[in-house]
Every structure is written in structure tokens, then in C-alpha cells.
């Protein structure tokens, strides 16, 4: 990935389904790749064409807390909603990822308080 980025590859180029490399990294729990993409200014709020899901929603859906934390540190928007009207914390809750849902909700509250 680093070599492709060094050669000028777009970090946010979607695949045929509208997913970005950041979404894939978040959904698969590839924290190192996710961090590389974020350092190269990948947009954490870009939405997937299919379900309007963000990278944070992909991490929440699969329970990848470390990826979710990195996305939250990159200021991922916690208020975005997918095609079902769910936020990332609601996606986590629906997948029985209660601690992750709480983490996202706390981050959202802290951000609003600032």
C-alpha cells in the first residue's frame, strides 16, 4: 500500500461497490493499513455507494475497536447515518458490540461538549 501511495495512487478511489480502501481496512481490522491511509489524508467520512456506510460504521459492524478508535481520533463523524438510518454506535449495538457502541457515543458527547 505504501508503494502505491508513494506512486500517487488515490487513497479514496472506490471499488466497483463504492467501498474505499479505508472502509476495507476498517471492516477487516487492518489497523496498520488504516493508519497509513489516514496519514495520506483518506477521508474517514466518505460513504459507501451501496449502503451509505462510513469507515467507522464498517469498523463498528465488525467490532474492530482499535480501528474505530483510530477513526475517531481522525475526527470521523459519529452522526452520519447509513441507508437504514443508523449511526455507527447503532450499528455496533445491533451487532452486540456494546462496549464499542458506548465508546462511539462517549466520543460523540465529548466532541459536542468542546
N, C-alpha and C positions, 0 to 999 in steps of 0.2 A: 504494500500500500504506500509506504514512504517513497519508493522509487517512482510509482505512478504519479504521486502528488508532486514530486520533485520535477517531473517531466511536464507538469501542467495539467494533469487530469482534474476535472471538475469534482469537487467533494460532494456536491449536491445533485449530481446527474441521476435522475430517477431511472429505475429499471422499467421493464415493459408493464409492470403492475403499478408503477408510480412510487415504489419504495426507494429510499435513498440508502447509500452505504451506512449512514449514521443509524437509520432505523434498523437495518440488518444487524449492525454491531450491538445495538441496544437490546434487540429481541433475542439475540443469541448469547448475550452475556460476555461479549468480547471487549472488556474494559480497556485494554491497551489500545486496540484499534479505535475505539470510541474516543479516547483521549487524543490520539493522533489527528483524527478528523476534526475534533473541536479546536485543536491548536491551529488547524488550517482553515478555521472560520466556517466550518459546516454549520448550517442553520438548524438549531435544535427544535425550531417551531415549524419547519417545513412539514406539510401534511401529505400523507399517502393518498394517491388518487382513488384507490378502491374504497377505503373505509374512513377517510379523513382523519386517520390516526397520526399522532406525532411520535417522535422517537421516545419521549417519556411514556407515552401510552404503550409502546411496544415493550419497553423495559418493565412497566407495571404489569402487563399482561403475562409476562413470563417469570415475574418475581425476581428480576435481577436488580437487587438493591444497590449494589455498588455502581452500576451503570446509571440508575436513577439518581443517585447522589451526585455523580459527575454532571449529569444533565441539569440538575437543579443548581449546581454551582455555576454552570454556564448560563444561568438565568432562563432556563426553559419555562415556558408559560404553563402554569398549572391550571389555568382556566379554560384552555382550549377544549372543545368537545368533538367527539367523533360522530359518525353518521347516526349513531344511536342516541346521541345527546349526552354521552358520558364523558366526564373529566378523567384524567389519569388516575386520580385517587379512587374514583368509582370503578374504573376498570380493575384496579388492584383489589378492591373489596369484592367485586364479583368473582374474582379468581381465588378468593380465600387468602389473599396476601394482605392480611390485616395490618401487620407492622409496617409494610411498605405504604399502604394507604394512609396510615397515621403520619408517617414521615412526610409524605407529599402534602397532606393537609396542614401539618405544622409549618412546613416551609412556606406554604401559601399565606398562612396567617402572619408569619413573621415578615414576609415581604410587604403585606398590606400595612403593617404597623410602622414600617420605615418611612 
